[in-house]
Amino acid sequence: MTLISSAHDSLVAVASGGEHGGENESLNPFVTGGGALIALLLLLWITTRFNRDR
């Protein structure tokens, strides 16, 4: 086996995700999206507070 073919086999094994199909059941998409929305709104609020002089 060459280095390239063994690296390819390793990457294919990692990309397939093993037995679970790549899905993580512990992450709820609504909680993740809600957390991202809150974080972005907080960053927007902070940005508008620092830009009062414009």
Backbone torsions as a table, in degrees:
resi	resn	phi	psi	omega
1	MET	NA	136.8	177.9
2	THR	-88.9	170.3	-179.3
3	LEU	-65.0	-38.5	-178.0
4	ILE	-67.8	-42.5	-179.0
5	SER	-70.0	-35.0	177.4
6	SER	-70.3	-36.2	175.9
7	ALA	-66.3	-38.1	178.8
8	HIS	-64.1	-44.1	178.8
9	ASP	-62.1	-39.3	178.7
10	SER	-65.6	-42.4	179.8
11	LEU	-67.1	-36.8	177.5
12	VAL	-65.9	-39.1	178.7
13	ALA	-65.8	-38.8	179.1
14	VAL	-70.7	-41.0	-177.3
15	ALA	-68.5	-30.5	-178.6
16	SER	-71.9	-22.7	176.5
17	GLY	82.1	7.1	178.2
18	GLY	74.6	-136.9	-174.1
19	GLU	-81.6	-22.0	-169.8
20	HIS	-88.0	-5.8	178.3
21	GLY	76.5	11.7	176.4
22	GLY	86.4	-0.3	-179.8
23	GLU	-96.7	141.5	178.2
24	ASN	-111.5	111.4	-175.0
25	GLU	-74.3	-13.0	-177.7
26	SER	-80.8	-13.6	179.8
27	LEU	-97.3	114.4	176.6
28	ASN	-85.4	124.8	-177.1
29	PRO	-63.7	-30.4	179.3
30	PHE	-70.9	-38.9	177.7
31	VAL	-68.3	-41.9	178.9
32	THR	-63.7	-45.9	179.0
33	GLY	-66.2	-40.2	177.8
34	GLY	-65.4	-40.6	177.3
35	GLY	-64.6	-39.8	177.5
36	ALA	-65.7	-40.6	178.7
37	LEU	-62.8	-44.5	179.3
38	ILE	-64.0	-41.7	179.6
39	ALA	-63.7	-42.0	179.6
40	LEU	-68.8	-38.4	176.5
41	LEU	-65.6	-36.9	176.1
42	LEU	-64.5	-43.7	177.1
43	LEU	-63.7	-37.2	177.1
44	LEU	-65.0	-41.4	179.3
45	TRP	-64.9	-42.8	178.3
46	ILE	-62.8	-42.3	-179.8
47	THR	-63.2	-40.8	-179.7
48	THR	-70.9	-28.5	177.0
49	ARG	-68.9	-36.7	-179.6
50	PHE	-80.0	-11.7	-175.9
51	ASN	-106.7	32.0	-176.6
52	ARG	-67.0	-28.2	-173.5
53	ASP	-78.6	-3.0	-178.4
54	ARG	-91.7	NA	NA
